[in-house]
């Protein structure tokens, strides 16, 4: 879930932060640079860097921590991070990530604010917040060094590919190096940052975690096993098993593409539970039944929708006359829900298709000893939802239980229903 700039910032002219990593990129190595939004911890820009170490990032006005990573074919990875703040249209060029120079605080400006599910409770649905953690690997050697920087490469490639395949749906939050971000964020100890403009911490909350292991195959090539889990429940929502081949950097890019396919298909999910107690009260009989149905509403465009079977349970008919009720009919129909984001909360609409009404046959005995036994008379009304509602209602992002009811009455006879619809966030799920 993405920490977005304010409306004023979104309309402002972007700035440029450009320069060099300040460290050597060895031949055959791979280098990346990424910018992390300071308050929310969201990775907002990432690029591959050539051997010269030169880079240029176009960034919306605001404070960031820019991190450069060099992953050589041999030896330990090198990382450098620095704080930077940009005003609308400001260009900071000819910079180095190795520069350190404290600045005196300047006049305070408007502080950026995050705009979704964050530590401070901001909410914006439709985006899945992803944390890519360091991969496990061999304790030493070339493959061990590569494994330690694998997640850094993956962050860059996933960010770039997700922006093309499902723009706005996947946000990457810095997790492995979040301590570095917070340290830079708190100190603003950089020649390119104004500490007074740094906002209060408001980290976005990770929805799913990506973890993995790099191993060596018998032929000497590498293999990556990746798991994607709901960070709140620990439930597995995806996995990948991919050989990286002889060129591990090319193998990482292919794996990133497959990972993006998985992440783009994830959705935050709402569990919607319908519970109803129903009665049919009539001169000749009394019918009762209960209804319990559960749907998992997943994202479909700008809405969260689901549909499934709906049927009365525990249906019983009690006769008030000398004729028993037999052959109870309980049809199966469907119900659907649609949840929309209203900006300050949710709105739920539910509906049902078909006839859910239960019925039975009344089986009266013959009128006399010489009379034939009449057949049972079907179609005796039982329970039915009919006017039960409301059909639409608001609820908070955290979910709620809403009472529903419906009565159709003529004198003491009719249909009487009471119940609830409960909506709760159910974490992130993958398509079934």
N, C-alpha and C positions, 0 to 999 in steps of 0.2 A: 504494500500500500504506500503510495507515493507521497512524500512530503512536498507539496507544491508551493510555488511562490505566491505572494499576495497578488490581487488584481493589478495593483499599481506596478508591481515589479514585473508581472508577466507582460505588461504593455511597454515597459521601458526597454530602451535599446541595450542589447547585450554588450558585455565587455569582452576583452581578450586578455588571456594570461598566456604568455609565450616565452620560450627560452630554451634552456637545456637542462638535462638531468643533473649535470655537474659530476657525473661519474662515467667511466668508460663502458661502452657496450662492446664486448669482445666478439670477434668473428664467430659466426655460427650461433651466437646467443640470441635472446629474444628480450625485448624491453617494452614495457607499457607504462602509461601514465594515466591516473584517474583523479577526478575531482569529487570530493565527498562534501555534501551540504553539511555545514557545521552543526546546526542544531539537531536536525533529524537523523543524521548519519546515513543519508541516502547517497548512493553513487549516481551522480547526475551526468557525468561525461567520462569517457575512457577511450584511449587511442593506443595503437601500436606505435613504437618509437624506433627510428632507424639507428644505424651505427653511430651517427653524429650525436645522438642524444637530443636532437632538437624536437620541440613539440609546440603546438599551438592549440589552445582550448577556447572555444567560444562559450561564455558562461553568462547566465542572467545575473543582474546586480545582486550582491550579497556576499556573505562570508563562506569560505571553503577551506578544507584541508586538501592539498594536492599531494598525491603520493606517486613516486616513481619506483618501478621495480625492474631490476635487471636479472634475468634468469640465464646464466651461461650454460654451455654444454658440459662444462666441467667446473667444479668449484662451487662455493656457496653463493646463494643469491644475495643481491645488494638492494637495499631499500632506502629511500630518502623521502621525507615528508616535510611539508612547510605550510604555514597558514597564509591565506591570501584573502583580501576583501576587494570587491570591485564596485565602483559606482556606475550608474548608467552610461554606457558608451566608453568607459575608461579602458585604456590599453596599457597593460603592464607587460613590456617586452624586454628582451635581453636579460632575463632573470635566470637564476640558478636555484635548484632545489636545495643546494647545500648552504645557501646564504643564511646567516643568522644576525639579526640586529634589532634589539628591542626599540620600540617606539613609545613616545609619550602618548597617552590617550588623547584623541581629538574630540571635537564636539560630537555629542551623541546624535545619531540619526535613527530613522524608523527601523525597528527591529523586525526581522523576518519571522514569520510564523508558519508552522507546519499545518497541514490541512487534512489529516485523515486519522487513522487509529494510531495514536502516539501515547507517550507517557502521560501527557496532560489531557488525554481524552478526545482529541480531535478525530473526526471520522470522515473518511472518504472511501466508499465502497467501489468495487470494480477493479481494483488493483491488488495483486498478491505480492506481499513483501517477502523477499527471498534472501536468505543468508547463506553464502557459500563459504564453508569452513576449510581450513587447511586439510589436505589429504594425508593419510598415513602412507608410509612407504619404507623402503629399506633404510637401515640406520646409517649407511654410509655409501660411498661410491657415487658414480655419476647419476645413477637412477635415483638415489636418495636425495641428492641435491636438486634434481629436477622435480621430484615429488614435493619438496618443500615450497616450491614456487608455482606449482601447478594451479592452485586455486587463484593466484593472481592473474595468470593468463586467462583462466576460465571466466573471471569476472569481466574482463574487457570484451571477450568474444560474445558472451551471453548478453551483455548490455547492448552491444551494437546490433546483434541479430534480433533480439526481442523488439527493439525499436522499429524494425522493419516488418516483422511477422505479426506482432500483436501489440502495436503501439499503445502505451498507457496501461497495459494489463500487468506487466511485470516490473517491479521495482527492486533494485538490489540495495540491501543495507550493509554497510561495512560491519563485519562481525569479528573477523580474525584480528584486525588491527584497530579495533575500536578504542583501545587504550591510547594509541598514538593520536587518534582523532581528538579524543577528549583532552589529552595533554596540550595539543596545539590549540584546541578550542579555548581552553581555560587561560592559557598564557598569551596567545596571540604573539608569540615570540618570533616575529618575522619582519623583515624590511618591507614586506608586501601586504601587511595586514594592519588594520586599525582595530585595536582591541575594543574600543568603545562601540563598534558596530556589531560585535559578535552577539548573537541572541542567546537567550536562556536555553539550556539543554531541553530538548523535547524529542528524544529519539523515537523513530517509528518502531513499531513492535513487529518482530519477525513472525510471519505466518508459517513458512516452510523452511526447513533446513536442508541444505545439500552437503552431504559428506561422502567421502570415498577413500579408496585404497589403491595405490599403485603397486603392482607386483611384476616380477620378471618371469616370463614364460621360458620353457625349456630351450627354445631357439634363440634366446637372448633378447628378444623384443619385449616391450612393456605392455601391460594390460591394466585397464582402469575399471573398477567396479564402483558404481555410484548409487547411493540411495537418497530418496527424497522423502522426508517425513513431515507430518504436521507438527510444528514446533510446540503446540500446546498439548496435544494428546499423545504424541509419539507414534501415531499410526502411520504406516508406510503408504505413501500415495504415488510412488513411482520408483523404478530402478533401471539401471543401465549396466550392461557388461560389454565393454568394447576393447578390442585390441588396438594399441596405438601405432603398431607397425614400426618400421625401422626409423622413420622420421617422427619423433615424438611430438614435435611442434605441429606438424600437419595433422597428426592423429588427435591432438588436443582440439584443434579447430573443428574437426568432424564431430567429435564428442560434444562440443559446445552446441553444434547445430541440433543434435539429437536431444540434448538437454532442454534447449529452448522449445522444441516441439512439446515436450512433457510439461514445461512450465506454462506455456500458453494455454494448455487445455485444463489447467487447474482452476478451480472456482471456490470462493468462499461460499459456504452452504448454510441454509437455514432449515432446521427441523421444525415442521409444522404438524401439530398433533390435534386431531379433532376428537372430542369426547362428548357423547350425547346420551342422555337418558330420555326415552320416549314412552308415551302412553297413548293408547286409543281407548276412549271410554264411550261405550254405547249401551243402549237399553238391553241388548241381548248378551253382551260379552264385554270383557276387559282384556286388552292386549298390552303387553309390555315388551321392551327390547332395549338393548344398548348398542352404541356405535363407537368404535375406536378405530381410527385410521391415521396413518403417519405418512407424510411425504417429506422428501429431501429436495428442497428447491435450490437449483444451481443457476448460475448466471447464464443468460441467453441475451446477448446484446446489452441493453441498459436495464434489463429486468432479471428477476430470479423466478423461475417457473418450475412447476412439477405437476404431474397428474398420476392418478393411480386408482385402484379398485375401491369401491365403497359399498358396504353391505351391513345390514343390521345383524346383531348377534344376540344370543340368549333370548330369542323370541318365544313368547308364550301366550296362549289364549285361554282365558278362564271364562267358562260359560255361566250365564246368569239364568239360564232356562234348563229344561230337561234334555237338551240336545248337546252332545259334545262337539267340540271343534277339532277337525282332523285335517291332514294333508296341508300343513303350513307351507306357504310359498314365500321364499326370501330371495328376491332378485339381486343380482350383482350389477351395479352401475359404476360410474366413474366420477371422480371429483378432481378439480384443478385449483391451483393457487398461483397467484402472481404477486410478487413483491416488488415495489419500486422505491427508489431513494428520493425523498422529497427535499433533501438538503439539510433539514433539521431533524430528520427521523425517517421512519419507513411508513409505507402504506401497503396494506394487504387486501387483496380481493380474492374471494373464493367463490366457486360455483360448482354445480353438479349437473351431470348429463344423464338423461334417462329417468326412469321411474324407480324410485327406491322403496315404494310402498309395499309392506308385507300384507299377506292375506291368508285366509284359511277357508275350509269348507265346513258348513254346519251339517251334521248328520243326525237327523231326527228319526226316531223309531216310527213304525207303522201306527196308524191311528187306531187300529183294532186288530184282534187276532186273525181276522180274515183279510185284512188289507195287505197289499204288497209292500215290501220295504222300499221306500223312496230313495233314490240316489242322493248322495250328499250334494248340497248346494254350494258351489264355489263362489269366490269373490267377496268374502266377508272381510271388511277392512280391518287392518291391524295398526301398525306404527308407520309413520311417514314424516319426513323432514318438512315438506311443504314450505311454509313461510319462515322457517328458522333463519335467523340472521342476527346482526347485520351482515350483509354481504361484503361490505368494505369498511375498513376502520384503520386509524393510524396506530403506530406503536413505536417505542424508542428503539435505537440501534441495538441495545442490549436484549431486546425481546420482551415479551410480556404475555400474560394470560388474559384473554378477553372473553367475558361472558357472552353467550349466545342463547337465544330462546325463540320459540315460535308457538303460537296458539291459534287454532281455528276451532271455534266453539259455537254450539247452538244449544242453548240451555245448559244442561250438564254434560252433554255429549260433545265429542270432538277429538282433536289431536293436540297433545300437550308435550312440548319438548323443552328441556333445559340442558345446558352444557357449556363447554368452553372450547376455544381455539388457543393453543399455546404455541408461541413462536420463540425459538431459541437459536442463537448461532451454534453451528455444529462443526466449526473448523473448516479446513480446506479439503476438498475431495477431487478425485480424478474421475473422468467419465467411466461409467460401469460397462 
